[in-house]
Amino acid sequence: MFTSRGLGIALAIVCLLAAPACARRSKPPLPPQPAPLAEAPPSVTPTPPPPRAGAQRVEDLQPAAPALSEDSVANRSLDELNRDSPLRPAFFLLDSSDLDDSGRTIVNGNVEILKKYPQWVVTIEGHCDERGTAEYNLALGERRASAVKTYMVSLGIAPDRLRTVSYGKEFPFDQAHTEDGWSKNRRAHFVITAK
Amino acid sequence: MRRLRTHAALLAMLAGTAGLWSSPWPGASTAAAAGQNQTPAPSQQPEIELVIGGDAGTPPRYAVPDFVASSPDAAEIAKTIGQVLWDDLAFEREFYLIPRDTYSTIPPARSPEQVPFAAWRELGADAVFFGSVQKSGDKVVVQVRLFNVRTRQQVFSKEYSGTASNPRLYAHTAADEVHLQQRALRGVARTKLSFVSDRNRERLLGPIDNREVKEIYIADYDGANQRRITTTRQLNLNPSWSPDARAVAYSSYRNITPQIFISLIYQGVLENATKNVGSNFMPVFSPDGTKIVFVSNRDGNTEIYVMNRDGSNVRRLTTHPAYESTPTWSPNAAQIAFTSDRSGKPQIYIMNAADGSNVRRLTVNESYADRATWSPAPFNEIAYTAQTGEWYDIKIHELATGTVRQITFGEGSNEGPAYSSNGKHLAFTSTRAGGTQVFTIGRDGRGLKQITRSGNNQTPAWSQ
């Protein structure tokens, strides 16, 4: 989904230019559903039932209808929203927690969406690439998440709608041990936790 | 002098105070002293020479023949115990362990009275074991005896009994007791490792694809009996053993923000010590087990805190706008080493444990240093992860002299050192063998041993 930063920026700009349907249009094919899990741990948010495959296909056939798309965003479950999130990840330079211009552009887009859906509560996850110790990367991830939260609050999002958590280098988005892979892993990822 | 020190160590051992041991090899004639007399007269020789020596200046040569099965169904257990005992003794490198295949032609004695001392003498052995295993139902009785080949005297004799479920434990126990008796050394054969692993390849619960759970595992010090102790299907990090090795503290994301949980692993009891206040990482039990030092962002910035084991009496130790993390206790609990990036890059610092005062920087010649781990006595050194080129290696800072030595040299990226309880070994992780795996190595950089082989494994902790 985020194969290049340029694509992310372009999509974010499209989002900024106002189309509630933007999220629908930029949607890639749905990933396969994970296998059902035998045991469920205690969870803060109850897990909604999986979406019906048929309903998804009907939506995909009508991506151009803005009103319907908006309803579909509003009506989608948290799991559905997060599997194909309208909130874009923001990327960072090596060993940096500063949001650069492209990062701010992406976060600006996310802020617009949060203003459109004021009941949404979001967890900002800070992630790092594998260069750096496991321990210190937990710090860097925390800083990245906090930097994004501070910026979003400065744009008018209430702090209590934004939770931060650092995953250090534990969950790379791209497993490749290359600069291309690393650049995708240095990121702030947004998870909608309540709507 | 050498002789005197050996005597002192033995006296300490006999008084039940382990932890001291003399590094130089005693001569072949060294005997257990009955008193502190520096030059005992021949008439004052004790009844039995307990410590088996080798040739002057070299470690004694040990042979561990197969244990004898007193009943046919004990054969497998007997074979296991003999091999594991050899491995345990070889691991500490206090003795020279004669390779077992070189004495396959010497038939194991059927009884302690039948030990073929002449054959062992010809092989060059200074010490030879006799062992037997008797099994009845699920119970076993294991006899372990150690003989001085030169004098043909028995210097060690123990009988262990218990269940047949984990025969390795009998070998581990005998190895620890022989090390204590012969070298006044606390062996590590009964210690355990804990680490994080993604080997189950289970997918994380929740809305995000492409993530695998990481659970806490434990294993014997030699990698045997690896098993999972958490089933959260979430991310769990940085295990730490309680001093009694009955509990493991770790941080878990099961409540989304990481909290410090304490798992009483033999009772199945789980305690949430940080009670969902902020994000909490990297718990480390104090040497007496009553406190836990940890990292938290509960006051806004990432700082180091200490709390009672039950989560009460949380006190903040650091106050700095930079990032403070990865604490480790000094063996007497008076000081804490930690990582801070107040200089721009992560470096190791030391502070007083009581109030966070007297902060001073330890690593001054590293570009990047993290995960300090303080050696137990009798050593006085701190191991850490240091950047060496693009990746990382393990280095050790001797506190008395300030000298730094490196013990890994760019074979993969090496991180996360953790000392064994006797200070002679370190566990760490390396990418040298595919994935990230746990290894152990001597503090002198010798004796590398791979512990894990499945999935990725990280942040080892070594029990006392």
Interface residues (C-beta under 8 A of the other chain):
Chain A: P31 P34 A35 L37 E39 A40 P41 P42 S43 V44 T47 L78 D79 L81 N82 R83 T123 R131 G132 T133 A134 E135 Y136 L138 A139 E142 R143 R163 T164 V165 S166 Y167 E170 F171 F173 H189 V191 T193
Chain B: E202 R203 L205 P207 I208 D209 N210 R211 K214 T231 T232 R233 Q234 L235 L237 N238 Y253 R254 N255 I256 T257 P258 S279 F281 M282 N297 T302 Y323 S325 T326 T339 D341 P346 Y368 D370 R371 T385 E390 W391 Y392 E415 G416 Q458 T459
